[in-house]
């Protein structure tokens, strides 16, 4: 067995002169070394070892089996508690299930993969918890819990509905903030459309309905469209429409704010201050500050050098997209 990757391999996968029992692949590939700070070795976690990051248990190889076990074990504890407890009324036990199981599952549901066999186990335990809350026997058909109330069922909230809501909510939150999550979401969106030969989400929902659970789960957008098709729901959304404000370049927004005299609310030293953009600075150096507050509550928005519109004179002063105006800020 290799001491680096922990995989059991045949003898020909090891060098004869290697006494550390490291396989050929690990011996020729890069491996992280110990990290020291001021001569003190810092604690590190191997890539394949499960660690807890932001409340989610998984390894650096995206192995989230530990987190799935925690969710299933939590659901089993709820079902067992309701089976043994005789002090709570039915409405109290139903309230307990609805307040514990959906948050327990939805916290990590959008961030980890759930293979179909594991999800079926979670669904079975979930239904057992509701049967125990209603004091129903084990032989009770599951359809009694899932049917709508107008058809004589209990219409309980299943984990599939929780998964659908939490994943779409996570995509919406990633779309709202202009940070790394939005860029990663854009890559996943383009990859999903390209792999399935689709041009929008409506087409993707039809194509995703033809895929299997595990195949659709390889991409966030594909899996969400797969679930939407399963519920017979049409989701109309263009997350990266080029005509929306979120997709508009900063140079264009700054130019419009100058022309319209738009008041901007920015936070300076912990206080919200109302300012107005009066000029655009152009820098060749990306390491220089991106914003600068000017007197009289005026705001100068520097932009990268390549953001200047094509065909313009880069040696002129710019203000509001008009070259040569004296109120602009000279380039450096």
C-alpha positions as CSV (number, residue, x, y, z in Angstrom):
1,X,0.0,0.0,0.0
2,X,1.3,3.5,-0.9
3,X,1.8,5.7,2.2
4,X,1.0,8.8,0.2
5,X,-2.3,8.0,-1.5
6,X,-3.3,5.0,0.6
7,X,-4.1,2.8,-2.4
8,X,-3.2,-0.8,-2.4
9,X,-1.3,-1.6,-5.6
10,X,0.8,-4.3,-7.1
11,X,4.6,-4.5,-6.5
12,X,5.4,-3.3,-10.0
13,X,3.9,0.1,-9.2
14,X,6.7,0.8,-6.7
15,X,10.3,1.6,-7.2
16,X,12.7,-1.1,-6.0
17,X,15.0,1.5,-4.3
18,X,12.2,3.4,-2.7
19,X,12.1,2.4,1.0
20,X,9.3,4.8,1.8
21,X,6.7,2.6,0.0
22,X,5.6,5.4,-2.3
23,X,4.1,4.4,-5.6
24,X,5.5,5.6,-8.9
25,X,2.6,8.1,-9.5
26,X,3.0,9.7,-6.2
27,X,6.8,9.8,-6.4
28,X,6.7,11.7,-9.7
29,X,3.9,14.1,-8.8
30,X,3.9,17.2,-6.6
31,X,3.0,16.7,-3.0
32,X,2.5,19.4,-0.4
33,X,5.3,19.9,2.2
34,X,5.1,20.9,5.8
35,X,4.3,24.6,6.4
36,X,6.3,26.4,9.0
37,X,5.8,29.9,10.5
38,X,8.7,31.4,12.5
39,X,10.3,28.0,12.8
40,X,7.1,26.4,14.1
41,X,5.5,23.6,12.1
42,X,1.8,24.3,11.5
43,X,-0.8,21.6,11.7
44,X,-1.9,20.3,8.3
45,X,-4.6,17.9,7.1
46,X,-3.9,15.4,4.3
47,X,-6.0,15.9,1.2
48,X,-7.9,12.7,1.5
49,X,-8.7,13.1,5.2
50,X,-12.1,14.5,6.1
51,X,-12.0,18.0,7.5
52,X,-14.6,20.5,8.6
53,X,-14.8,23.7,6.6
54,X,-17.6,26.1,7.1
55,X,-19.6,23.4,8.9
56,X,-19.4,20.9,6.1
57,X,-17.4,17.7,6.5
58,X,-15.5,16.6,3.3
59,X,-12.0,16.1,2.0
60,X,-10.0,18.2,-0.4
61,X,-10.9,15.6,-3.1
62,X,-14.6,16.6,-2.6
63,X,-15.4,13.3,-0.9
64,X,-18.5,14.3,1.1
65,X,-19.5,10.9,2.3
66,X,-18.9,12.0,5.9
67,X,-21.3,14.8,5.6
68,X,-24.0,12.6,4.1
69,X,-23.6,10.1,7.0
70,X,-24.1,13.0,9.4
71,X,-27.3,14.0,7.7
72,X,-28.6,10.4,7.6
73,X,-27.6,9.8,11.2
74,X,-29.4,12.9,12.3
75,X,-32.5,11.8,10.6
76,X,-32.3,8.4,12.2
77,X,-31.9,10.0,15.6
78,X,-35.1,12.0,15.0
79,X,-37.0,8.9,13.9
80,X,-35.8,6.9,16.9
81,X,-36.6,9.7,19.4
82,X,-40.2,10.0,18.1
83,X,-40.6,6.2,18.3
84,X,-39.7,6.1,21.9
85,X,-41.2,9.3,23.1
86,X,-44.8,9.2,24.5
87,X,-45.0,12.6,26.1
88,X,-45.5,14.7,22.9
89,X,-48.7,15.1,21.0
90,X,-49.0,14.4,17.3
91,X,-48.9,18.1,16.4
92,X,-45.9,18.7,18.6
93,X,-44.0,15.7,17.0
94,X,-44.9,17.0,13.5
95,X,-43.6,20.4,14.5
96,X,-40.4,18.8,15.7
97,X,-39.8,17.0,12.4
98,X,-40.5,20.1,10.3
99,X,-38.1,22.2,12.3
100,X,-35.2,19.8,12.5
101,X,-35.0,17.7,9.3
102,X,-35.3,20.3,6.5
103,X,-32.7,22.7,8.0
104,X,-30.4,19.7,8.8
105,X,-30.5,18.7,5.1
106,X,-30.7,22.0,3.3
107,X,-27.6,23.4,5.1
108,X,-25.2,21.3,3.0
109,X,-27.5,20.0,0.2
110,X,-26.5,22.6,-2.4
111,X,-22.8,22.2,-1.8
112,X,-22.3,18.4,-1.8
113,X,-23.3,15.6,-4.2
114,X,-26.0,13.1,-3.2
115,X,-25.8,9.8,-5.1
116,X,-29.2,8.3,-5.8
117,X,-28.7,5.3,-3.4
118,X,-27.8,7.6,-0.5
119,X,-30.7,9.9,-1.3
120,X,-33.1,7.0,-1.3
121,X,-31.9,6.0,2.2
122,X,-32.4,9.5,3.4
123,X,-35.9,9.6,2.0
124,X,-36.8,6.3,3.7
125,X,-35.6,7.5,7.1
126,X,-37.4,10.8,6.5
127,X,-40.7,9.0,5.9
128,X,-40.1,6.8,8.9
129,X,-39.8,9.9,11.1
130,X,-43.2,11.1,9.8
131,X,-44.8,7.7,10.4
132,X,-43.5,7.7,13.9
133,X,-44.9,11.3,14.4
134,X,-48.3,10.1,13.2
135,X,-48.1,6.9,15.2
136,X,-48.4,4.8,12.0
137,X,-47.2,1.3,11.6
138,X,-44.2,0.3,9.5
139,X,-46.4,-1.3,6.9
140,X,-48.2,1.9,6.1
141,X,-47.9,2.8,2.5
142,X,-45.6,5.8,1.8
143,X,-48.1,7.3,-0.7
144,X,-50.4,8.1,2.2
145,X,-47.8,10.6,3.4
146,X,-46.9,12.0,-0.1
147,X,-50.4,12.4,-1.6
148,X,-52.0,15.9,-1.5
149,X,-54.5,16.7,1.3
150,X,-57.4,17.0,-1.1
151,X,-56.7,13.4,-2.2
152,X,-56.7,12.1,1.4
153,X,-53.0,12.2,2.0
154,X,-50.8,14.1,4.5
155,X,-48.8,16.0,1.9
156,X,-45.6,16.0,3.9
157,X,-42.5,17.9,2.7
158,X,-40.0,15.3,1.3
159,X,-36.2,15.8,1.0
160,X,-36.5,16.1,-2.8
161,X,-38.5,19.3,-2.4
162,X,-36.0,20.6,0.2
163,X,-33.2,19.8,-2.2
164,X,-34.9,21.6,-5.1
165,X,-35.5,24.7,-3.0
166,X,-32.1,24.9,-1.4
167,X,-30.2,24.4,-4.7
168,X,-32.1,27.1,-6.6
169,X,-31.7,29.4,-3.6
170,X,-28.0,28.8,-3.6
171,X,-27.7,29.6,-7.3
172,X,-29.7,32.8,-6.8
173,X,-27.4,33.9,-3.9
174,X,-24.3,33.2,-6.0
175,X,-25.7,35.3,-8.8
176,X,-26.4,38.3,-6.6
177,X,-22.8,38.9,-5.5
178,X,-20.1,39.9,-7.8
179,X,-17.4,37.7,-6.4
180,X,-15.7,34.4,-7.1
181,X,-18.9,32.4,-6.7
182,X,-20.6,34.3,-9.5
183,X,-17.7,33.6,-11.8
184,X,-17.7,29.9,-10.9
185,X,-21.5,29.8,-11.4
186,X,-21.0,31.3,-14.9
187,X,-18.5,28.6,-15.8
188,X,-20.9,25.9,-14.6
189,X,-23.8,27.5,-16.6
190,X,-21.8,27.6,-19.8
191,X,-20.5,24.1,-19.3
192,X,-24.0,22.8,-18.8
193,X,-25.3,24.5,-21.9
194,X,-22.4,23.3,-24.0
195,X,-22.4,19.7,-22.9
196,X,-26.1,19.4,-23.5
197,X,-26.2,21.5,-26.8
198,X,-28.8,23.9,-25.4
199,X,-29.1,27.7,-25.7
200,X,-31.2,28.5,-22.5
201,X,-32.5,26.9,-19.4
202,X,-35.9,25.9,-20.9
203,X,-34.1,23.7,-23.4
204,X,-31.8,22.4,-20.7
205,X,-34.7,21.3,-18.6
206,X,-36.1,19.2,-21.5
207,X,-32.7,17.6,-22.1
208,X,-31.9,17.0,-18.4
209,X,-35.1,15.0,-18.1
210,X,-33.5,12.4,-20.4
211,X,-30.5,12.0,-18.1
212,X,-30.0,9.7,-15.1
213,X,-29.7,11.1,-11.6
214,X,-25.9,10.5,-11.3
215,X,-25.2,11.9,-14.7
216,X,-27.2,15.1,-14.1
217,X,-25.6,15.5,-10.7
218,X,-22.2,16.2,-12.4
219,X,-23.3,19.9,-13.0
220,X,-25.3,22.2,-10.7
221,X,-27.4,23.7,-13.5
222,X,-28.0,20.4,-15.2
223,X,-29.1,18.8,-11.9
224,X,-31.4,21.7,-11.0
225,X,-33.0,21.4,-14.5
226,X,-33.3,17.7,-13.9
227,X,-35.2,18.3,-10.7
228,X,-37.4,20.9,-12.3
229,X,-38.3,18.5,-15.1
230,X,-39.1,15.8,-12.4
231,X,-41.5,18.2,-10.7
232,X,-42.9,19.3,-14.1
233,X,-41.9,22.9,-13.3
234,X,-40.7,25.4,-16.0
235,X,-38.0,27.8,-14.7
236,X,-37.7,30.9,-16.9
237,X,-34.4,32.6,-16.0
238,X,-31.5,34.2,-17.9
239,X,-28.9,34.5,-15.2
240,X,-26.2,36.1,-17.4
241,X,-28.2,38.2,-19.8
242,X,-25.8,40.8,-21.3
243,X,-28.4,43.5,-21.0
244,X,-28.8,43.3,-17.3
245,X,-27.0,45.6,-14.8
246,X,-25.1,42.8,-13.3
247,X,-23.6,41.9,-16.7
248,X,-22.8,45.5,-17.6
249,X,-19.1,46.5,-17.5
250,X,-18.0,48.8,-14.7
251,X,-16.8,51.5,-17.3
252,X,-20.3,51.6,-18.8
253,X,-22.0,51.9,-15.4
254,X,-19.6,54.7,-14.3
255,X,-20.2,56.6,-17.5
256,X,-24.0,56.5,-17.1
257,X,-23.7,57.5,-13.4
258,X,-21.7,60.6,-14.5
259,X,-24.2,61.6,-17.3
260,X,-27.2,61.2,-15.1
261,X,-25.7,62.6,-11.9
262,X,-26.6,59.4,-10.0
263,X,-26.1,59.5,-6.2
264,X,-24.1,56.5,-4.9
265,X,-24.2,55.2,-1.3
266,X,-20.8,53.9,-0.2
267,X,-19.4,52.8,3.1
268,X,-16.4,54.8,4.4
269,X,-14.9,54.1,7.8
270,X,-18.1,52.2,8.9
271,X,-20.5,55.0,7.8
272,X,-22.8,55.2,4.8
273,X,-21.9,58.3,2.7
274,X,-23.8,59.7,-0.3
275,X,-21.3,60.5,-3.1
276,X,-21.4,61.3,-6.8
277,X,-19.1,59.9,-9.5
278,X,-17.6,62.9,-11.3
279,X,-14.7,61.3,-13.3
280,X,-13.0,58.1,-14.4
281,X,-9.4,57.4,-13.9
282,X,-7.5,55.1,-16.2
283,X,-4.5,53.3,-14.9
284,X,-2.0,51.0,-16.6
285,X,-1.1,49.6,-13.2
286,X,-3.6,47.1,-11.9
287,X,-2.1,47.2,-8.4
288,X,-3.1,50.8,-7.8
289,X,-6.2,51.6,-5.7
290,X,-9.5,51.1,-7.7
291,X,-11.5,53.9,-6.0
292,X,-10.7,57.3,-4.5
293,X,-12.9,59.8,-2.6
294,X,-12.5,63.4,-3.7
295,X,-13.6,66.5,-1.8
296,X,-17.2,67.7,-1.8
297,X,-18.5,64.2,-1.7
298,X,-17.3,63.4,-5.2
299,X,-16.2,59.9,-6.2
300,X,-13.5,59.1,-8.8
301,X,-13.8,55.5,-10.2
302,X,-10.5,54.3,-11.6
303,X,-10.8,51.6,-14.2
304,X,-8.1,49.3,-15.8
305,X,-6.2,50.5,-18.8
306,X,-7.8,48.1,-21.3
307,X,-11.3,49.2,-20.3
308,X,-11.0,52.4,-22.3
309,X,-13.3,52.3,-25.3
310,X,-11.6,51.2,-28.5
311,X,-10.6,53.8,-31.0
312,X,-10.1,56.5,-28.3
313,X,-7.0,58.5,-27.7
314,X,-5.4,57.1,-24.6
315,X,-3.3,60.2,-24.1
316,X,-6.3,62.4,-23.5
317,X,-8.2,63.1,-20.3
318,X,-11.4,61.2,-19.7
319,X,-14.5,62.3,-17.9
320,X,-17.8,60.6,-18.5
321,X,-16.6,59.0,-21.7
322,X,-15.8,62.3,-23.4
323,X,-12.2,62.9,-24.3
324,X,-10.4,66.2,-23.6
325,X,-12.8,67.7,-21.0
326,X,-10.9,69.7,-18.4
327,X,-12.9,68.3,-15.5
328,X,-11.5,64.9,-16.0
329,X,-8.6,63.1,-14.3
330,X,-5.4,62.8,-16.2
331,X,-4.1,59.3,-16.9
332,X,-0.9,58.2,-15.3
